[in-house]
Every structure is written in structure tokens, then in C-alpha cells.
Amino acid sequence: MTTQTHRLKNGFRIVTEHMPGLASASIGIWVGAGARHEAPEQNGIAHFMEHMAFKGTERRSALQIAEAIEDVGGYINAYTSREVTAYYARVLENDVPLAMDVIADILLNPALDQKEIEVERGVILQEIGQALDTPDDVIFDWLQEEAYPKQPLGRTILGPSERVSAFGREDLSRFINQHYGPEQMILSAAGAIDHDAIVKLAETLFGHLTSRPVLLADTARFSGGEIRQTKKLEQAHFALGFESPGYRHDDIYIAQTYASALGGGMSSRLFQEIRENRGLCYTIFAQAGAYADTGMTTVYAGTSADQVGDLANITMDEMKRAAGDISEAEVSRARVQMKAGLLMGLESPSNRAERLARLVQIWDRVPGLDETVARIDAVTAADVRGFAEHMAGTAPMALALYGPVDKAPTLAQLQEQRAA
């Protein structure tokens, strides 16, 4: 497999990887415009724009966009995160030019018809309502807001209903003009593709775009805090977040190894102690999320009203214990799980195209797999114990609770427990 990159004169970047033996390809555009790039009055507009891209262009109706890809057996979709908006398709090899043309069309020529805006506004308001009715979704938005209060990174991706209800055509056009320049776009393709052909098509479709200033996101500051929403639910939902490294930080692989050992699988400490030994929950996990300039290691669990206190306290005890006795075997298992997850994921052209785009966004290059594996292998048990000590001792902390949580400890009580 060969990774190749190219940059057009206007700053538009291209990264491809040919995967021998495949008959299909995944191709897409990753735009450096997510929720954290929005002004306060724009909260939710990046996601709104993602929806509107599929609602018709100067050349195609919404139905024609869908039919163009599905008539050849392909698949097209998009997503918005806090740092990017991605538009991508999976098609057979001969249909790659068609997929590129459709994606370029919806990005560069959205009709933004007012009637369609109103229709999609209703869809998004329903999506917001659905998220608010899903406790194990909304609790992470609340945790994010407590961790990064009054900051772009702390706001929800969907935005509040009152903002979404007010967006109009001019607002969407302004956001496009601010954030959809060629320097903010990365075309990534993997599978049955030809790099030179992709570059030639990209030059035709995107080479005419005019360079424009890139608006940088505000630097994030993890502050920490607590939110507690009492509601009559079957389960009490518990989410605990700790400031951890961003994806450019040298310690990012240490953080990910720690999260895997703590709560990344059935053999992890939290799963074994809290679920297997004590039966306090069905779901519990830890994960290390990362952004350009910050990150958050999160523990989540759902349990009954009368057990949420025990669950929270045992979680803190396990984190403290990990700082002193996490073993080489646990760290070795976590490293192997990370490498296996990475390599298994790369068997999919869609996963590979997304990874390529993210690496170019982060590093403006594609580090070799051997480089990534070497960084994972370099993590030692001493490194993880040192990081665990920081998590259990001094790392800023945020807490979100939802449901029957009257018996849950406060953030201050958990901080006192870890300091004891």
C-alpha cells in the first residue's frame, strides 16, 4: 500500500492510499470547520451546513444527489464533530470520478433554498430533541460544557434549539465564506484509486478556488465543574472527565494506554471490579479523547439510584490504586489492544481514508504505521503509573450526573477522596 500526498497551488490538500485487491474506494473531503470554530451566535451552524449540503445544488436536487450515488450502488454520508465536518462516499472503482463530482457539487454549489432550510430546520430540531431524550448521549455534552465552560469547545455540536431556529440563508453563506476555503479542505481517498487521476480531478474541481485567511479556533482551557440533573429514569448516569493530552502532545499514547488498562475492555480494572466482582452496572468504560490543544480522559457508567454512590467511590479508589500497582502485563495488554484496533481498522478503506485525512490535518503529513506502532510500543508501565498518579491526584476534573442521582457524591467529595 502506497500513501501519496499533493497540494494544489491554492492550498487544497490531497492524500491517497492505493489498497491492492479492492474493487471499491472511499473518498471524501474533510473540512476544518467544526463546532469549536463557531462564534457563540453560530453554535450549531456547522452541523446545519452539513445537512444543507445534501438539500440541493445549482445542478442537482436533493433526490438527484442521493440517486447519483445510489444508482451505482454507492453510499454517501457526512458528519460534524467539534473540529471537522466530513463529506464522504464509498463507490466502486469506476465510479470514483462521479463520487468526487457529487461531493464537490454539494460543497461548492449548495443552493441553500429557503424552503429547504425550513424543512431541514425541523429535522435538526427533532435530532436535538432525540439527543435530549437519550441520557447516555446528552450526559457527554453536559460533561464537555462543564470541562470547557463558556468556550467554543464546550458547546454542543447540534447547538441549542433557539439558535437553530434562527439561522437563515445569510448565516449559512457567511459560515461557508469563513471556513470553506481550499486551505481548510483535505481530499482523502483509499482503496481502488489512482493517485494521479485523483489529483487531476481535484485540480479540475477545486483548483479554481481562491485562497482565503484561515480562522483559527480559540485555545481551549479545561476548567472543570459539576452538573447534576435529577430526573426519574431507570438508571443514574455517571460521567467523570479529567484533563489529558491533546493529540499533538508527546503523552497522547500514554493517556490512551492508561484509559485502555483502566476501562477499555472486559479485562480492564473498572470492568472487572465494578461489573464482574460487584455487579454494580452493565456498562462501564474509560476512553481518552483528544483535540488539537487539549484532551479529556472520561469514565462513564450507568447504574441504579441506590448504587451510584458506591460506583463513584469505587471508581476513584480504582484510579488511585492504578497509580501504585498497574502492572507490566496490563500495560502490555493495552498496547496490544491499541495496535490490533489500529491495524484491524485499516482493513476498511473508509477507516483508512478518515485516518489519512486526520493525520494530514494534525501533522500535515502521514506518519508511517511503523512510526505509530513504535510510539505505542515505547509506552512503559512506569509511564502509565506516572500518568495514573496525575489522574488520581492533580488533574483538573469535571463531573456530570443525570437521572436519580440524589445519592451520588459531589465533585468536591470525589476530589477530597482522591486527595485522602
C-alpha positions in Angstrom: 0.0 0.0 0.0 1.3 3.4 -1.0 0.4 6.7 0.6 0.8 9.8 -1.6 0.1 13.5 -0.9 -0.2 16.6 -3.1 -1.0 20.2 -2.5 -2.7 22.4 -5.1 -1.4 26.0 -5.6 -4.4 27.3 -3.7 -3.5 25.2 -0.6 -6.0 22.4 -1.2 -4.5 19.2 0.1 -4.9 15.6 -1.3 -3.9 12.4 0.3 -4.5 8.9 -1.1 -3.6 5.3 -0.5 -4.0 2.6 -3.0 -5.1 -0.7 -1.5 -4.4 -3.7 -3.8 -7.1 -6.3 -4.3 -10.1 -4.0 -3.6 -12.9 -3.2 -6.1 -14.2 -0.2 -4.2 -12.9 3.1 -2.9 -13.8 5.5 -0.1 -13.3 9.2 -0.9 -14.3 12.4 0.9 -13.5 15.9 1.9 -12.6 16.8 5.5 -13.2 20.5 6.2 -11.5 22.1 9.2 -14.8 23.6 10.3 -16.5 22.1 13.3 -18.4 23.2 16.4 -15.3 24.8 18.0 -14.9 27.1 15.0 -18.3 28.8 15.6 -18.9 32.1 17.2 -21.4 32.0 20.1 -24.2 33.1 17.9 -23.3 30.5 15.3 -23.5 27.5 17.7 -24.9 24.6 15.7 -24.4 26.1 12.2 -21.5 23.8 11.2 -23.9 20.9 11.7 -26.7 22.8 10.0 -24.5 23.3 7.0 -23.7 19.6 6.8 -27.4 18.9 6.5 -28.0 21.6 3.9 -25.2 20.4 1.6 -27.5 17.4 0.7 -30.6 19.5 0.1 -29.8 20.5 -3.4 -27.2 22.4 -5.5 -27.3 24.5 -8.7 -27.1 21.3 -10.7 -28.9 18.6 -8.6 -31.9 18.4 -6.4 -31.7 16.6 -3.1 -33.2 13.5 -4.7 -30.7 13.6 -7.6 -27.8 13.8 -5.2 -28.9 10.6 -3.5 -29.8 8.9 -6.8 -26.4 9.8 -8.4 -24.6 7.7 -5.8 -27.2 5.0 -5.1 -27.8 4.3 -8.8 -24.2 2.9 -9.0 -24.6 1.0 -5.7 -22.7 3.5 -3.6 -23.1 5.2 -0.3 -22.8 8.8 0.7 -22.9 10.5 4.1 -21.4 13.2 6.3 -20.8 14.0 9.9 -19.9 17.1 12.1 -17.5 16.9 15.0 -16.0 19.6 17.2 -13.0 20.1 14.8 -14.1 18.9 11.4 -17.0 18.4 9.0 -16.6 15.4 6.7 -18.4 14.6 3.5 -17.6 11.1 2.1 -18.8 8.3 -0.3 -18.0 4.7 -0.9 -18.3 3.6 -4.5 -16.8 1.0 -7.0 -13.5 1.9 -8.7 -15.0 3.1 -11.9 -17.4 5.5 -10.1 -14.7 7.4 -8.2 -15.0 10.4 -10.6 -18.7 10.5 -10.1 -18.4 10.5 -6.3 -15.8 13.3 -6.5 -18.1 15.3 -8.7 -21.1 14.9 -6.4 -19.1 15.8 -3.3 -17.6 18.8 -5.0 -21.0 19.9 -6.1 -22.6 19.8 -2.7 -19.7 21.6 -1.1 -19.1 24.3 -3.6 -22.6 24.9 -5.0 -25.2 24.4 -2.2 -28.5 26.0 -3.2 -29.4 27.0 0.4 -33.0 27.3 -0.7 -35.1 29.0 2.0 -37.9 26.3 1.7 -35.3 23.6 2.2 -33.7 25.4 5.1 -37.1 25.4 6.9 -37.6 21.7 6.2 -34.1 20.8 7.4 -34.5 23.1 10.4 -37.4 20.9 11.5 -35.3 17.7 11.0 -32.4 19.2 13.1 -34.8 20.3 15.9 -36.1 16.7 16.0 -32.5 15.5 16.2 -31.8 17.8 19.1 -35.0 16.5 20.9 -33.9 12.9 20.3 -30.5 13.6 21.8 -32.0 15.3 24.9 -34.1 12.1 25.3 -31.0 9.9 25.2 -29.3 10.1 28.6 -26.1 8.4 27.6 -25.7 10.9 24.8 -26.7 14.1 26.5 -24.5 13.5 29.6 -21.3 13.7 27.4 -22.5 17.1 26.1 -23.0 18.3 29.6 -19.6 17.0 30.7 -18.0 18.8 27.8 -19.7 22.0 28.8 -18.5 21.7 32.4 -15.0 20.9 31.4 -14.8 23.8 28.9 -17.3 26.4 30.2 -18.1 29.4 28.0 -15.8 28.2 25.3 -16.4 27.0 21.7 -15.0 23.5 22.6 -17.6 23.3 25.4 -20.6 23.9 23.2 -22.8 21.2 21.7 -22.3 20.2 18.1 -26.1 20.3 17.4 -26.5 23.7 19.0 -29.4 24.9 21.2 -32.9 24.9 19.7 -33.2 28.7 19.9 -30.0 29.2 17.7 -31.0 26.6 15.2 -34.5 28.2 15.0 -33.0 31.5 13.9 -30.4 30.5 11.3 -31.1 31.8 7.8 -29.5 31.7 4.3 -27.2 34.6 5.0 -25.9 32.9 8.2 -25.1 29.7 6.3 -23.4 31.7 3.4 -21.3 33.6 5.9 -20.1 30.4 7.6 -19.2 28.9 4.2 -17.2 32.0 3.2 -15.4 32.0 6.6 -14.5 28.3 6.8 -14.8 26.5 3.5 -11.7 27.8 1.8 -9.2 25.5 -0.1 -6.6 25.6 2.7 -9.3 24.2 5.1 -10.1 21.2 2.9 -8.4 17.8 2.7 -9.4 15.3 0.0 -8.7 11.8 1.2 -9.2 8.6 -0.8 -8.3 5.0 -0.1 -8.9 1.7 -1.8 -9.1 1.1 -5.6 -7.9 4.5 -6.6 -5.2 6.1 -8.8 -3.4 9.0 -7.1 -2.5 10.9 -10.3 -6.1 10.6 -11.6 -7.4 11.9 -8.2 -5.0 14.9 -8.4 -6.1 15.7 -11.9 -9.8 15.5 -10.9 -9.1 17.6 -7.8 -7.4 20.3 -9.9 -10.4 20.5 -12.2 -13.0 20.6 -9.4 -11.2 22.6 -6.7 -8.2 24.2 -8.3 -10.2 27.4 -9.1 -10.9 28.2 -5.5 -9.4 31.4 -4.1 -7.1 31.2 -1.1 -8.5 32.9 2.0 -7.4 33.5 5.6 -7.8 30.6 7.9 -9.7 31.5 11.1 -8.1 29.6 14.0 -10.2 28.2 16.8 -9.8 29.7 20.3 -7.3 27.9 22.6 -9.2 25.6 24.9 -8.9 25.8 28.7 -10.0 22.8 30.8 -11.7 24.4 33.9 -13.8 21.6 35.3 -17.0 21.7 37.2 -20.1 19.8 38.1 -23.6 19.4 36.6 -26.3 17.3 38.2 -29.7 16.9 36.6 -32.2 14.9 38.7 -34.8 13.1 36.7 -37.0 10.0 37.1 -35.1 7.4 35.0 -34.4 3.7 35.3 -30.6 4.4 35.7 -28.4 7.0 37.2 -25.8 8.1 34.6 -22.3 9.0 35.8 -19.6 10.6 33.7 -16.3 11.8 35.1 -13.7 13.7 33.0 -10.1 14.6 33.6 -7.9 16.9 31.6 -5.4 14.9 29.5 -3.1 15.5 26.5 -4.2 16.7 23.1 -3.3 14.6 20.0 -0.1 16.6 19.3 1.2 16.1 22.8 4.0 13.6 23.4 2.0 11.8 26.1 -1.1 11.1 24.0 -0.2 7.4 23.7 0.4 7.1 27.4 -3.0 8.5 28.0 -4.6 6.1 25.6 -2.8 3.1 27.1 -3.9 4.2 30.6 -7.5 4.5 29.5 -7.4 1.1 27.9 -6.0 -0.5 31.0 -8.4 1.3 33.3 -11.6 0.7 31.4 -11.0 -0.2 27.8 -12.3 -3.8 27.7 -13.6 -6.8 29.7 -10.2 -7.4 31.2 -9.8 -3.8 32.4 -9.8 -2.8 36.0 -13.1 -0.9 36.2 -14.9 -3.6 34.3 -13.6 -6.4 36.4 -14.0 -4.7 39.8 -17.2 -2.8 39.3 -19.2 -5.0 36.9 -17.7 -8.5 37.3 -16.9 -8.6 41.0 -19.6 -6.3 42.4 -22.3 -6.3 39.8 -22.9 -2.6 40.1 -23.5 -1.9 36.4 -24.0 -3.3 33.0 -21.9 -0.6 31.1 -18.7 1.0 32.3 -15.8 2.2 30.2 -12.9 4.7 30.1 -11.6 6.4 27.0 -9.0 9.1 26.2 -10.4 11.7 23.7 -8.1 14.3 22.1 -8.3 17.6 20.3 -5.6 19.8 18.8 -4.7 21.5 22.1 -6.3 19.5 24.9 -7.9 16.2 25.7 -10.2 14.5 28.2 -10.0 11.1 29.8 -13.5 10.0 30.5 -15.1 7.4 32.7 -18.8 6.6 32.1 -21.2 4.1 33.8 -24.9 3.7 34.3 -26.2 2.1 37.5 -29.2 2.1 39.9 -30.1 5.1 42.1 -29.0 3.3 45.3 -25.7 2.2 43.9 -24.4 5.3 42.1 -22.6 6.4 45.3 -20.7 3.2 45.6 -19.9 3.1 41.9 -18.4 6.7 42.0 -16.4 6.0 45.1 -15.0 2.6 43.8 -14.1 4.3 40.5 -11.9 6.8 42.4 -10.4 4.0 44.5 -9.5 2.1 41.4 -7.9 5.1 39.8 -5.8 5.7 43.0 -4.8 2.0 43.1 -3.8 2.1 39.5 -1.3 4.8 40.2 0.6 2.4 42.5 0.3 -1.0 41.1 -0.6 -1.1 37.4 1.4 -4.0 36.1 3.6 -4.6 33.0 1.1 -7.3 31.9 -1.8 -4.8 32.0 0.2 -2.2 30.0 1.3 -4.9 27.5 -2.3 -6.0 27.0 -3.4 -2.4 26.5 -0.6 -1.8 23.9 -1.6 -4.9 22.0 -5.2 -3.9 22.0 -4.4 -0.5 20.7 -2.2 -1.9 17.9 -4.8 -4.5 17.0 -7.6 -2.0 16.9 -5.5 0.3 14.7 -4.5 -2.5 12.2 -7.9 -4.1 12.1 -9.5 -0.7 11.4 -7.2 -0.1 8.5 -8.6 -3.1 6.6 -11.5 -0.8 5.8 -11.0 1.8 3.1 -13.4 4.1 4.8 -11.5 4.0 8.1 -8.2 4.3 6.2 -9.4 7.4 4.3 -10.6 9.0 7.6 -7.3 8.3 9.3 -5.3 9.8 6.4 -7.3 13.0 6.5 -6.9 13.3 10.3 -3.1 12.7 10.1 -2.7 15.4 7.4 -4.9 17.7 9.4 -2.8 17.1 12.6 0.7 16.8 11.1 0.4 18.0 7.5 1.9 14.6 6.7 1.1 10.9 7.1 3.4 9.2 9.6 4.2 5.6 8.7 2.4 2.8 10.6 5.8 1.7 11.9 6.2 5.1 13.5 2.8 4.9 15.2 3.4 1.4 16.4 6.8 2.3 17.7 5.3 5.2 19.8 2.7 2.7 21.2 5.4 0.2 22.0 7.5 2.8 23.7 5.0 3.3 26.4 6.2 1.7 29.7 4.5 0.6 32.8 6.4 3.4 34.6 5.0 5.9 32.2 1.4 4.7 32.8 1.8 4.7 36.5 3.1 8.2 36.4 0.1 9.3 34.3 -2.2 7.4 36.6 -0.8 9.2 39.6 -1.5 12.5 37.9 -5.1 11.5 37.0 -5.7 10.3 40.6 -4.1 13.3 42.2 -3.9 16.7 40.5 -5.6 16.5 37.0 -8.5 19.0 36.7 -11.8 17.1 36.9 -15.4 17.5 35.7 -18.5 15.6 36.7 -21.9 15.1 35.0 -24.8 13.2 36.6 -28.2 12.5 35.2 -31.2 10.6 36.5 -31.9 9.5 40.1 -28.6 10.9 41.3 -29.5 12.4 44.7 -27.2 9.8 46.5 -24.3 10.5 44.2 -21.2 12.2 45.7 -20.4 15.8 44.7 -17.3 16.7 42.7 -15.9 18.3 45.9 -16.4 15.0 47.7 -14.7 13.0 45.0 -11.8 15.5 45.0 -11.4 15.0 48.7 -11.5 11.2 48.3 -8.7 11.2 45.8 -6.6 13.6 47.9 -7.0 11.3 51.0 
